[in-house]
Every structure is written in C-alpha cells, then in structure tokens.
Amino acid sequence: MPRNKSVEKRTRQNKARNEQNRTRRSRMRTLIRKVETATDKATAEAALKEATAFLDRMSTKGIIHKNNAARKKAQLTKRVNNL
C-alpha cells in the first residue's frame, strides 16, 4: 500500500502509461505482420510506409530503442525489396 500521495500518483501514472504502451506495441506488431504477410509489392510498400512511420514514432516516444526501430525498418525494407 502506498504511504504518501506522490507514490499513489506515480502508481496511477505508471498504470496508465503501461496500458498505452501495451496498446502501441500491439499495433506495432500488427503493422509489422501486415508487411511480412503481404503477397504483392504494392500492398507491401503501402504497409511498409505505415509501419516505418509508426516505428519512428515509437522510437521518439521511447517505447522502443532507436536502433531497434532502425533494425526492424531495415529488415522490413529488405523483405519488400525481395518481393
């Protein structure tokens, strides 16, 4: 049980951020999956554009590391180029 008001507030903030980050990570995985499962190049490129923008946003918000985002973007780009 929290002993003071600042700890209670911090707990509420952490809970809210955790939920938001969980939602964003889930969306990120879905966008990545869309790129990986695309069968034709046009669909894959559209999905790649959306996924790349979202990965950039995730890295600037600190949800994933910038090198992690760069690695994922490189892997997805390579996959689309090989279609």
Protein Blocks (a to p, Z undefined) as FASTA:
>chain_A
ZZbfklmmmmmmmmmmmmmmmmmmmmmmmmmmmmmmpmbfklmmmmmmmmmmmmmmmmmn
omacfklmmmmmmmmmmmmmmZZ
